[in-house]
Amino acid sequence: MAKVNTYQEPRGWLRAEWTPAEVRTVWAIAQQGDMRPVAELARALLGDDRVAGVMTTRVRALLGLPFSVEPAPGGKRQAALLEERWWDVFPEHIVHDLVVWGLLTGVGLAAISWKEEDGLVWPQLDVWHPGALRWREGAWWVRDAQGQEHPLQEGLWLLYTPYGPKRPWERGLWRALALPWLVKLDAIRYWARDNEVGALRVATAEGPAGATGQELAQLLADLGGDTGLVLPEGWRLEMVAPPDGVWRSKEAAIAWADRAIAVAVLGQNLTTEVQRGSYAAALVHAQVRQDLLEADAEGLATALRQILLRWAEYNFGRPELAPWPRWDPTLPQDRQAEAETLARLANAVATFAQAGVPLDLEALAEQYGIPLRRVEGLRRVRLASGDSPQEAPGFVQGQLYADAVADRLLQRLPDPLEGLEEELARAGSYEEVRDLLMRRFREASPEEVAALTERALVLAGLAGRYSVIRDVER
């Protein structure tokens, strides 16, 4: 079932200079469905440091998300097979280039070849420059190295259109990036020219009437790295340099362009727009606005599943067994913020309790995701008076403490009843029963029982006084 895509990718195109008029021409040609000028402009954009940086941030943020292969109903075996070989079938650099072209131009293109290995057929992807694409006659055509155009054959090509299949070039990032990029190019060019003028030390000179200035010209030519010269008699020399601060306008233009590029690609500009205390801003993948990251994850999964449907059909005869690739864009939990929230909640609960406000603590715990330990056989506290436990927290606390003291006392004392039932069952007469009971209770120490009981009573009494004082103060 092996199929090889034999088409050869055309050579790349790259213009040396770009002007606003040429960008407008790109838009006009793109409306005819020809992706070549759009792709040329996108390739030039990637030569800018800011464009390259933010595009890498956005795509690496996507590919760095937690990844899994989700099985389709009845397709656990297929998902396990694919997960084992995922990075061989879809290497990260291949997926990276596909997403970059898709986001910039609106269309990502990859040639697919199918090769048999271990009894199964596996796809191999080769990302093409999207300039080979042309939309005509209601379908996509691809241009090969010989300039011939061919319709895209199903199973041999992958189209990644993150903005949708209809006129995708109109929503590619190239449209938002072109203007700030051109402004930045001009600002850098003129800034360098100002520096060049200052470095050349351009001068104007005035001399006596009839003087040719040849002698002064020779002195200036010989100046080189010297720090001074002696002017001929009657001559005046003035050095010409750019005005102080002229560079600031260029710097401001470059800064504006960089911000505009970052906002267009990332949806935000972290250096100025993320406020203090944002935990998400400290995370690499959170440098991309969350809704963009989620859209990228869904769009890429949908595109790659086109290939997986064909893979499941070729190998198992059932395309519905194809698994779903999943990149999870859920933000990690902010533990510090959670701790601060719980601390404020605890203070609020204590304040309400002191004010006598009845609170449903279990409902609060459920609302804030606080796990409660469940103890088998634990009963709710009920007061004999019928009052609400929330209205007498001191009494409840004191009673629970006294009960705990009694439990500890019983643990310290020997249990005269342990095993008694079995021994009584073996007794054959009243005398044997009497002797058994006398022997058991003779082993108990009255002094030890008295001392432990006294301590327990003292602790229980103190707990009772504290409980009364607490409730009276409330």
VOGU-3710 file (C-alpha; in Angstrom, 3 decimals, decimal comma):
1> makvntyqep> 0,000/0,000/0,000  3,096/2,235/-0,129  2,579/5,497/-2,017  5,320/8,003/-2,692  4,711/11,657/-3,538  7,071/12,111/-6,507  6,561/15,850/-7,060  9,591/18,083/-6,526  9,225/21,361/-4,626  9,924/24,531/-6,645
11> rgwlraewtp> 12,892/26,665/-5,720  12,227/29,434/-3,264  11,641/33,017/-4,302  13,006/35,989/-2,407  12,844/39,668/-3,270  15,671/41,852/-2,019  13,616/45,016/-1,480  10,056/45,658/-0,399  8,060/48,880/-0,620  4,492/49,823/0,347
21> aevrtvwaia> 3,539/49,705/-3,328  4,852/46,128/-3,637  2,877/45,074/-0,557  -0,271/46,462/-2,154  0,564/44,457/-5,273  0,833/41,308/-3,151  -2,716/41,874/-1,935  -4,012/42,362/-5,480  -2,350/39,195/-6,793  -3,490/37,178/-3,772
31> qqgdmrpvae> -7,112/37,946/-4,636  -6,582/35,882/-7,775  -5,657/32,868/-5,624  -1,910/32,930/-6,334  -0,038/32,282/-3,079  3,436/32,989/-4,476  3,713/36,719/-3,585  2,093/36,153/-0,168  4,618/33,419/0,602  7,500/35,599/-0,636
41> larallgddr> 6,457/38,384/1,710  6,040/35,922/4,596  9,564/34,603/4,046  10,926/38,162/4,099  9,017/38,881/7,315  10,725/35,941/9,025  14,045/37,723/8,483  13,042/40,307/11,087  14,270/39,574/14,596  10,978/40,483/16,259
51> vagvmttrvr> 8,807/38,555/13,805  11,022/35,475/14,087  11,041/35,718/17,886  7,306/36,036/18,454  6,482/33,406/15,829  8,845/30,985/17,566  7,245/31,840/20,917  3,734/31,181/19,641  4,531/27,910/17,874  6,829/26,539/20,578
61> allglpfsve> 4,192/27,431/23,171  1,768/25,215/21,258  4,139/22,304/20,733  5,346/22,495/24,335  1,877/21,798/25,744  1,132/18,429/27,397  0,440/16,021/24,547  -1,589/12,813/24,354  -3,190/10,547/21,773  -6,889/10,149/22,512
71> papggkrqaa> -8,398/6,893/21,240  -11,587/6,811/19,221  -14,394/4,494/20,386  -13,060/0,974/19,933  -9,654/2,265/18,850  -7,449/1,821/21,925  -5,033/-0,441/20,048  -4,660/2,058/17,213  -4,040/4,898/19,666  -1,356/2,885/21,472
81> lleerwwdvf> 0,397/2,072/18,179  0,363/5,691/17,076  1,449/7,095/20,426  4,494/4,838/20,402  5,671/6,223/17,058  4,182/9,713/17,110  7,443/11,686/17,045  8,788/9,522/14,216  5,681/10,142/12,121  5,267/13,825/13,055
91> pehivhdlvv> 8,713/15,215/13,994  8,506/18,481/15,885  10,465/20,481/13,295  8,054/19,353/10,564  5,004/20,352/12,581  6,719/23,618/13,566  7,258/24,679/9,938  3,718/23,657/8,976  2,222/25,822/11,733  4,496/28,799/10,979
101> wglltgvgla> 3,469/28,904/7,301  -0,168/28,314/8,195  -0,290/31,215/10,652  1,676/33,625/8,460  0,093/32,988/5,060  -3,165/31,285/6,061  -2,168/28,006/4,386  0,364/25,334/5,342  1,251/22,679/2,757  2,925/19,294/3,224
111> aiswkeedgl> 3,568/16,467/0,762  2,775/12,995/2,139  4,503/9,731/1,241  3,355/6,387/2,635  5,926/3,740/3,557  5,410/0,212/4,879  7,164/-0,844/8,074  6,449/-3,703/10,510  3,366/-4,696/8,558  1,780/-1,234/8,745
121> vwpqldvwhp> 1,782/1,771/6,430  3,067/5,011/7,947  2,988/8,588/6,597  6,031/10,782/6,050  5,582/14,548/5,764  7,623/17,074/3,806  6,588/20,703/4,357  6,522/22,788/1,161  6,750/26,516/0,702  3,117/27,689/0,346
131> galrwregaw> 4,099/29,751/-2,689  3,626/26,568/-4,718  -0,144/26,801/-4,149  -2,757/28,403/-6,360  -6,532/28,525/-5,930  -8,415/28,266/-9,203  -11,539/26,629/-10,522  -12,790/26,140/-6,979  -9,885/23,919/-5,898  -6,250/24,068/-4,816
141> wvrdaqgqeh> -3,505/23,327/-7,329  0,191/22,817/-6,612  3,088/23,956/-8,801  6,068/21,580/-9,139  9,738/22,315/-9,849  9,068/22,307/-13,620  6,328/24,930/-13,256  3,515/22,479/-13,986  0,343/22,735/-11,904  -1,434/19,653/-10,547
151> plqeglwlly> -4,628/19,248/-8,496  -4,053/18,130/-4,931  -4,567/14,371/-4,769  -6,199/13,088/-1,583  -3,854/11,125/0,632  -0,725/12,712/-0,875  -1,142/16,272/0,411  -2,028/17,964/3,696  -3,544/21,428/3,801  -3,394/23,245/7,144
161> tpygpkrpwe> -5,726/26,247/7,133  -5,931/27,568/10,729  -8,307/30,377/9,757  -10,696/28,229/7,751  -10,749/26,986/4,136  -12,423/30,022/2,535  -9,920/32,599/1,175  -7,492/31,803/4,023  -4,779/34,188/2,745  -6,961/37,144/3,714
171> rglwralalp> -6,630/36,316/7,416  -2,962/35,337/7,508  -0,731/37,298/9,873  1,227/38,759/6,951  -1,425/41,453/6,509  -1,071/42,729/10,096  2,736/42,463/10,077  3,527/44,122/6,750  3,020/47,771/7,810  5,001/47,774/11,095
181> wlvkldairy> 7,704/45,735/9,373  8,073/48,337/6,595  8,112/51,170/9,141  10,825/49,374/11,079  12,915/48,792/7,947  12,780/52,475/7,034  13,602/53,589/10,590  16,633/51,291/10,723  17,779/52,399/7,272  17,585/56,130/8,093
191> wardnevgal> 19,132/55,641/11,522  22,107/53,898/9,921  22,372/56,712/7,340  22,445/59,334/10,117  25,241/57,402/11,804  27,080/57,184/8,505  26,830/60,951/7,963  28,185/61,594/11,434  31,028/59,135/10,946  32,113/60,679/7,613
201> rvataegpag> 32,467/64,120/9,239  30,986/66,064/6,332  32,230/69,692/6,361  31,602/73,048/4,692  34,465/75,544/4,171  34,743/79,206/3,186  37,914/80,949/2,073  39,244/84,175/0,525  37,976/85,227/-2,868  39,697/83,429/-5,708
211> atgqelaqll> 41,011/80,609/-3,539  40,511/77,127/-5,016  40,516/75,193/-1,767  42,826/72,523/-3,150  45,181/72,863/-0,213  42,284/72,511/2,296  40,852/69,555/0,402  44,185/67,807/0,622  44,394/68,523/4,352  40,931/67,029/4,893
221> adlggdtglv> 41,798/63,966/2,795  44,923/63,438/4,881  43,096/63,971/8,187  42,168/60,286/8,689  42,257/59,479/12,370  44,017/62,728/13,394  42,257/64,889/15,923  43,035/68,302/14,433  44,472/70,302/11,552  45,769/73,829/10,853
231> lpegwrlemv> 43,614/75,731/8,358  45,229/77,820/5,622  45,124/81,562/6,234  41,716/83,078/5,586  39,753/79,798/5,645  36,848/78,857/7,962  35,738/75,207/8,415  32,404/73,982/9,854  31,676/70,279/10,498  28,173/69,072/9,547
241> appdgvwrsk> 26,520/66,454/11,786  22,937/65,281/12,373  21,102/67,366/15,001  21,190/66,075/18,561  18,287/63,743/19,313  17,404/63,100/15,673  17,797/59,390/16,366  14,947/59,394/18,880  12,256/59,381/16,209  13,797/56,279/14,661
251> eaaiawadra> 14,042/54,566/18,031  10,393/55,359/18,750  9,339/54,011/15,343  11,239/50,759/15,882  9,762/50,348/19,382  6,235/50,925/18,044  6,783/48,411/15,242  8,061/45,765/17,666  5,022/46,242/19,911  2,628/46,056/16,975
261> iavavlgqnl> 4,257/42,858/15,730  4,081/41,240/19,182  0,409/42,121/19,642  -0,482/40,805/16,181  1,202/37,434/16,741  0,881/36,822/20,497  -2,318/38,765/21,138  -0,492/40,790/23,797  2,763/42,607/24,454  4,244/41,181/27,645
271> ttevqrgsya> 6,751/43,971/28,196  4,008/46,572/28,666  0,612/44,939/29,015  0,979/42,168/31,612  0,438/43,583/35,074  2,323/42,722/38,249  1,244/39,555/39,995  0,246/37,659/36,875  1,345/34,080/37,471  0,493/33,079/33,915
281> aalvhaqvrq> 2,890/35,667/32,496  5,775/33,867/34,160  5,071/30,717/32,190  6,587/30,299/28,753  3,478/29,083/26,997  1,327/31,709/28,708  3,158/34,413/26,749  0,587/33,674/24,068  -2,939/34,858/24,773  -4,949/31,912/26,031
291> dlleadaegl> -7,683/31,996/23,388  -5,082/31,964/20,592  -3,299/29,031/22,198  -6,540/27,079/22,489  -7,458/27,817/18,866  -4,013/26,730/17,653  -4,267/23,463/19,598  -7,698/22,632/18,161  -6,790/23,653/14,611  -3,590/21,615/14,506
301> atalrqillr> -5,312/18,524/15,943  -8,062/18,759/13,310  -5,549/19,156/10,478  -3,348/16,221/11,482  -6,340/13,966/11,958  -6,908/14,202/8,188  -3,779/12,071/7,854  -4,775/9,763/10,709  -8,122/9,009/9,068  -6,268/7,837/5,967
311> waeynfgrpe> -3,783/5,880/8,146  -6,619/4,023/9,927  -8,303/3,280/6,604  -5,123/1,945/4,965  -4,139/-0,268/7,899  -7,436/-1,319/9,486  -10,049/-0,610/6,852  -11,957/1,655/9,257  -11,163/5,396/9,269  -13,389/5,938/12,304
321> lapwprwdpt> -10,736/4,167/14,420  -8,331/7,076/13,901  -7,322/8,620/17,257  -7,229/12,326/18,026  -3,967/14,128/18,825  -4,497/16,436/21,789  -2,435/19,390/23,023  -3,794/20,492/26,401  -3,759/24,316/26,723  -5,175/24,334/30,267
331> lpqdrqaeae> -3,190/26,707/32,459  -1,400/25,096/35,423  -2,724/25,911/38,860  -1,314/28,904/40,674  -0,430/27,376/44,049  0,551/30,691/45,587  -2,752/32,303/44,616  -4,642/29,266/45,939  -2,829/29,499/49,274  -3,611/33,204/49,560
341> tlarlanava> -7,273/32,553/48,763  -7,539/29,819/51,400  -5,836/32,046/53,984  -8,364/34,821/53,339  -11,193/32,285/53,477  -10,005/30,957/56,836  -9,872/34,491/58,262  -13,365/35,196/56,951  -14,742/31,988/58,477  -13,193/32,845/61,851
351> tfaqagvpld> -14,661/36,365/61,701  -18,129/35,063/60,877  -17,909/32,461/63,661  -17,012/35,122/66,249  -19,952/37,194/65,049  -22,288/34,225/65,527  -23,096/33,825/61,836  -24,084/30,199/61,139  -21,969/28,884/58,255  -22,260/25,692/56,244
361> lealaeqygi> -18,591/24,715/56,325  -19,065/21,644/54,146  -20,677/23,732/51,428  -17,790/26,235/51,596  -15,249/23,439/51,409  -16,970/22,029/48,345  -17,171/25,449/46,667  -13,434/26,096/47,091  -12,359/22,531/46,362  -11,143/21,774/49,892
371> plrrveglrr> -11,074/18,015/50,494  -12,658/16,805/53,731  -11,595/13,601/55,435  -14,525/11,266/55,860  -14,442/8,996/58,922  -16,580/5,872/58,930  -19,290/5,949/61,559  -18,738/9,633/62,400  -21,984/11,225/63,552  -22,915/14,866/63,459
381> vrlasgdspq> -22,703/16,723/66,777  -26,119/17,238/68,359  -26,745/19,083/71,611  -29,224/17,731/74,156  -30,658/21,265/74,481  -31,547/21,251/70,801  -29,443/24,366/70,175  -27,392/24,656/66,994  -23,733/23,628/67,469  -22,738/26,836/65,649
391> eapgfvqgql> -24,316/28,836/68,472  -22,268/27,068/71,187  -18,895/26,236/69,619  -17,128/26,376/72,995  -19,430/23,731/74,507  -18,966/21,468/71,483  -15,198/21,855/71,568  -15,084/21,151/75,300  -17,240/18,046/75,029  -15,167/16,661/72,171
401> yadavadrll> -12,015/17,270/74,211  -13,468/15,516/77,262  -14,481/12,546/75,117  -10,958/12,355/73,727  -9,498/12,386/77,270  -11,809/9,519/78,294  -10,737/7,514/75,227  -7,061/8,031/76,076  -7,747/6,937/79,686  -9,281/3,663/78,566
411> qrlpdplegl> -6,298/3,026/76,313  -3,923/3,395/79,286  -5,903/1,106/81,629  -5,854/-2,673/81,292  -9,112/-4,043/79,904  -10,465/-6,661/82,377  -13,105/-7,784/79,892  -10,740/-8,683/77,041  -11,152/-12,415/76,266  -13,567/-12,838/79,193
421> eeelaragsy> -16,381/-14,215/77,057  -14,269/-17,116/75,761  -13,059/-18,028/79,287  -16,588/-17,944/80,745  -17,739/-20,279/77,994  -15,175/-22,816/79,102  -16,146/-22,601/82,830  -18,008/-25,662/84,067  -19,399/-24,453/87,410  -20,232/-21,356/89,438
431> eevrdllmrr> -17,050/-21,739/91,452  -14,939/-21,644/88,317  -16,693/-18,471/87,155  -16,124/-16,804/90,552  -12,452/-17,759/90,638  -12,001/-16,455/87,075  -13,487/-13,055/87,899  -11,560/-12,669/91,148  -8,299/-13,513/89,399  -8,897/-11,001/86,580
441> freaspeeva> -9,748/-8,025/88,774  -6,991/-8,887/91,278  -4,470/-8,074/88,486  -5,722/-4,478/88,181  -3,837/-1,832/90,227  -6,214/0,453/92,201  -3,466/3,087/92,586  -2,864/3,313/88,826  -6,570/3,485/88,062  -7,070/6,228/90,667
451> alteralvla> -4,158/8,346/89,397  -5,213/8,189/85,764  -8,828/8,896/86,624  -7,827/11,969/88,651  -5,804/13,384/85,748  -8,652/12,826/83,334  -11,129/14,568/85,617  -8,823/17,582/86,029  -8,329/17,943/82,281  -12,033/17,551/81,606
461> glagrysvir> -12,860/20,146/84,252  -10,422/22,672/82,778  -11,808/22,051/79,310  -15,306/22,691/80,612  -14,297/26,009/82,179  -12,560/27,128/78,970  -15,632/26,186/76,934  -17,968/28,182/79,153  -15,683/31,233/79,058  -15,503/31,091/75,260
471> dver> -19,246/30,903/74,827  -19,864/33,688/77,370  -17,376/35,965/75,590  -19,226/35,398/72,325
//
